[in-house]
């Protein structure tokens, strides 16, 4: 006959206090809020209070439930690839920033031609100018960074 005594197994997992665990939790929380606790509850076959309790560290999750959760949030587990080229990545980012600035210049000239009224034109040019200032700041920051 099976024992009716409670098991000594700890029903609550201990949260590791590591930078990667904190990043993973932050990402899971952020992505979960974009799809809602109700949707996560549905795919894990629980209610939204269970989702809340789990995220507070008061519950365990099965592998199937975790995979359904990640799938609902469109998250994939991936390890940082060793040997990636941060300089190459930075150069790609710089090229994208420069392309965005060029696109803003094109948009500015097209806006001047397409505006139907002066207020609309001023608003569009102001928004383009604001975006340009932000992109130029990022570009300058990356260009002046060590190793660039």
Secondary structure, DSSP 8 states (H G I E B T S, - for coil): ----S---S-SS-----SHHHHHHHHHHHHHHHHH-HHHHHHHHTS-HHHHHHHHTT-----HHHHHHHHHHTT-------TT--HHHHHHHHHHHHHHHHHHHHHHHHHHHHH-SSHHHHHHHHHHHHHHHHHHHHHHHHHHTSTT-
